[in-house]
Structure formats: C-alpha cells, structure tokens
Amino acid sequence: MKDSYEPNAEMARAAHADKATYDRMYAESVEDPAAFWAEHGKRLDWIKPFTRVKETSFDFGNVSIRWFEDGTLNVAANCIDRHLAERGDQTAIIWEPDEAGDEAQHISYRQLHAHVCKFANVLKELGVGRGDRVVLYLPMIPQAAYAMLACARIGAVHSIVFAGFSPDALANRIDDCQAKVVITADGAPRGGRVTNLKDNVNKALVNSNEDPKVLIVKRTGQQIAFRAEGDYWLHEMEAQVSNDCPPEEMGAEDPLFILYTSGSTGKPKGVVHTSGGYLAYAAMTHQYTFDYHDGDVFWCTADVGWVTGHSYIVYGPLANGATTIMFEGVPTYPDAGRFWAVCEKHRVNQFYTAPTAIRALMGKGTEPVERYDLSDLKVLGTVGEPINPEAWTWYNEVVGKGRVPIVDTWWQTETGGHLITPLPGATATKPGSATLPFFGIRPVVLEAESGKVVEGNPAEGVLAIADSWPGQMRTVWGDHDRFEATYFQQYKGYYFTGDGCRRDEDGYYWITGRVDDVINVSGHRMGTAEVESALVAHEKVAEAAVVGYPHDVKGQGIYAYVTLMGGQEPSDGLKKELADWVRQEIGPIAKPDLIQFAPGLPKTRSGKIMRRILRKIAENDYGALGDTSTLAEPEVVDDLIENRQNRR
Ligand code: WT7
C-alpha cells in the first residue's frame, strides 16, 4: 500500500481546481470570508440579491449564524426552474427501483417541474403554507424528491424521518416539530422485502399528540388501513389540482428543513438548516469535491432520510443542473454486483457511498465488480465514518482500477456539506485521511481537557472549527439553548464537532471517531443514551449501559450491558427479546449486536457509570483497564470480564 496518491495530471488540467487553484482559493476564503462568499453566493439565482454576507458569532450565550440575510430566493426554483431554458429535456433524476428487472425512470427537468408544482398544490390543498412543518416518511422513490422540493417551493419546512425508524421514533419527531402533514407510501420495497409504511404511520399517530393529515403515495398497491378521516391518496388529489404553482419568495435565513440526529443525550435534536447558505454550500461542495461537470451522471447511494441524501442526492446536484440517481434498493440485492450493474447501466461518472458498504462488498470478492464496465467512473467518494486503509485500497484498486481518485469526505448533519475533503484534481490523497479543509473552513485541533489550541504539526486532540461557513446548522428546532450548549459551551469561541482527530506532518486531518457518547454504526449515528433509554423502558430491565465496539463490517457494533430486575433470570431467549424490543422502539439500526447480563455496573462512589471500563471490556481489551480503585464495588469488574461477549 502506498502512503500517498498524487492527482493525475490529465484530471488536474480539466478539473475545477488544481493544486494551485485550491491553494489560492483557500487562502482567499479564510483571509476575507465575506468577500469570498459574496462572490460564490452568486452561484444561486436570487430574487432580491443580498447585500449583507456574513453575520456570525460563536460567542457562547450569543451564538448567531446568518448568511446572505437580506437576500431572497426560492430553493426549488434554483433546483428546477432556472434550468428549464437550457436543460428542460435533460434528465434530472434517474430512479432505479429495488427490483433489478423493473424499468428505471428518467425524469427530465421539465417533468420534475410539473411533478413538483402539482405536489406543491396538493400540499396547499391540505392547508400547508409558509413555515408549516411537513414530515416525510417515504421509500427512495421520486416522490420523496418531489415532496422535498414542493415544500421548498411553498416555503414549508420538511423533516424527513428515515423509513427504517419505528413508529415511536416517528411519533416523537412529528410531535417535536408539530407537523401539519405526514407524507408516506403504502409500502417500501427494499432488498426484496416490503415494509408497510402506512401501518407504521397509523401506529405512530396513536401515540402522537398531534393530528396531522396523512398524504399517501401509491408505491406497491398493497392493501393498507386507510382511515376514514385524515388520509388522502396523492394520485387522487393530483388529479384535482393544476400544475401551475409560482415559487414563494423566501428569505435566505428562512428554514428549509429540520433533520433529527442523535446526540449524547436521549432525545434526538432537530438540526435546522436554512435556505440561501445551505443551498450555496451544498451546490459548491458538490461541484468541487466531485469535480462535477455539465453532463455528468452523479450517484450518491445514501437514503434521503440522512443528510447525505439531502445535500448530495437532491439539493446540491439539482442546484447544479446535474443528473442525479435515486436508488431504492440495497447493495447486495439481487446480488453483490448491484452497485456496479447500476454504474454500468447508467454510465455513472461520480459514485459516492459509505465505508460499511465497501467493506460488505469487499467480503464478496472481486468477481461481482469485474462483471461490469466501470470505465465511465471519474471520481469515487466515501462518507460516514473513518475508512480503514484496507477498504480504501480495495475501492481504489478493484473499483477504480487505480485510475480513479477517491474523495474521503468528512462532515456531519450539522455542517450541511463537506468540511474536510480532497478535491480530485488538487489534493494528493492518503488512505484513511479526509485530507484538507474545504474553502472557508478553519479546522483547529484542541487539547481535550484544557481546550488549548494545539499549534504546529503533527497534532492530536479534538476537532473544532474556528469560524462559520454558509452550510452550518442555525439552531436546534425549538431549543436554541441546547444548540449553544451542545456545540459552543465546552470550547469557547469554537464549533465543537464531537470528533477526535490527528493532524499529520503535512497538515492532513485524520478523523479518529467520536469522543462523546455517540457511536457510528454502519455510518449511522446512534446516541448510546437513546439505546439505553429504550432498554430500561422494558419491564424486565433495571439498568443498562451501552457502548460501541469494533465491528468488521459496521465499523462499530452496539454492545449493551443490562442489569435485570430482581427475580428475572438471564437467558438467551431474554437477550433476543431485548434486542427485538430495541429494534421495535427505535428501528433496526439500533438493535444491539451483543448483550451482556451484568449483576452490577462499574460506578464511582458518586454513582457515575465508568464507561471507559465498559468500552475496554467490550473491545476485549480488559488487560488495560487502568485505575479501578475509585469504583464503589471494584469486584463487579471481575464478573464483567469473565462474562464478556466479544471474545475475538
Ligand atoms: C459523524 C457525523 C455527513 C454525512 C454522514 C454522517 C463521522 C462522517 C466521516 C469521514 C471519518 C466521518 C464523524 C462525524 N464521519 N464522515 N469521512 N471520516 N468520520 O453524518 O450522521 O451527522 O455523522 O460521522 O464521526 O462526526 P452524521
């Protein structure tokens, strides 16, 4: 394995940025951010152009982030209408259904315009207007993109809930944002199996404090429990509305969407993104990070339920007039060649996926890749968690045949778009490093305890960002104090990412993973507190502590220590019952991989659980537990070690 891969000269010549351009633009972007973004804010069509550019403060107690504040625009018009004259007949969205044998759909910009206008008029019929919240609980179908853009068109705020989440998780999100309408489908086919989404919505509404109307997309045609009141079929309503819907003039700082994400406490946070800054940043990162050019076919394999789908399936690519692929299925159905079959079939130029998918496919060997012609690939991307050098190398050699640059993009739901990433024509890559900051991003490494800036290279500590960028989240929905407390309190004057990192002698960033009680399971963020509160909600559970442990495919697996109520007997049956319970409470991604029954948990005398010890035992690294003398009952540790579940 080589240490470093230079961009190839041919690519660098044709790219939006070669090394000299990156260096120059980066310097400009941090020396005078307002001037830099005044220029790049122009990539959008403004109804009323902005005159104010950057008004941001990271001062704890007064955190306020505003970009392009006095400008007005419409996000949907930027993603659709402004392309009509030049590329009305170009494909905007290619939809690839779950079944490989079913026909793909090609939706042109003109067709997209008609679909979105109709959808927007249906929402208006249901009483949705500017500022109202609409929850989307949908499969990966074109209507998910139509619904997002329809909300944007009329100034409503969408909040997508991943279709893999449980009815309870859905109900919590509907309640937190007080949704007026929930958009769902009859069923969601994925990997050959169908989830009855409408059933889940019905269950969620039983436990919800709100009474939203439910708009249903017909995807499978299966039988559903259609309620006499409050349920509407999309196709029936569409037949009654016109396809003329002028876009609303929105302020740059009007909210575009809310997306819930796990943190270190039990309750997911509603991350709020606004219109102008978010769209400019999503579009610009999409263009530069993937070196996207007119005519390219771009494929991000994420689900629109995650921020990656928002920024790099819908908003970034469509703002750039791209052809973007929406894939309903999974990487291994009907077989492990599906990704590559789709790449060949639609002549994909940029392909963007997660390390967990790469590792899963790596395990199936090279034959499923070699079956297909991947010669149209120009850039390969990865996101979601640190990529191990073995997976990076496999991606590079087997998929990219050693000729396609890899962009390892580090970012978060909160950041709206890439913050640390190579640019294909500019940045020499090192397997496992997200490399260098994007334009306008000022990363700093801080000493975890003291918060002091670690100057010079190499450096190690926690990762923070010293100044705002247009794609940054603005607040936590309904709780600005929580926003400040989560991101700006611990290290004053900085945005704290929650990640640890190392900066090497060349100034390259290497993300080492979360330093808070958040774990990363298959590239999905899971607050350990959320899993714990699901476990203790079970009648047989007295106490629970959840930690991550290294997992070959998922990156991290979920390891739960459970103390049972008096009189309850540990058994394999009960383990399964508890795992299924968590799956039902939160969703399949939260299901514990390993459960250990523990008569007691290691606690300090003041009653704080010592997670450091639990992490070590879960890692099977129990020889180096460090100081256990401050524990109230040191002997519980012996039992935990003896009965550890991860014996590798
Ligand atoms: C966390 C954010 C951003 C879209 C997907 C996840 C981890 C993300 C990388 C990367 C190392 C990464 C971080 C981050 N992460 N990308 N390229 N290298 N770690 O969004 O659910 O908000 O999670 O994912 O730990 O904090 P998210």
Boltz pocket constraint, residues with backbone or C-beta under 6 A from the ligand:
constraints:
  - pocket:
      binder: B
      contacts: [[A, 261], [A, 307], [A, 308], [A, 382], [A, 383], [A, 384], [A, 385], [A, 386], [A, 387], [A, 408], [A, 409], [A, 410], [A, 411], [A, 412], [A, 413], [A, 414], [A, 420], [A, 434], [A, 497], [A, 498], [A, 499], [A, 511], [A, 513], [A, 514], [A, 520], [A, 523], [A, 524], [A, 525]]
      max_distance: 6.0
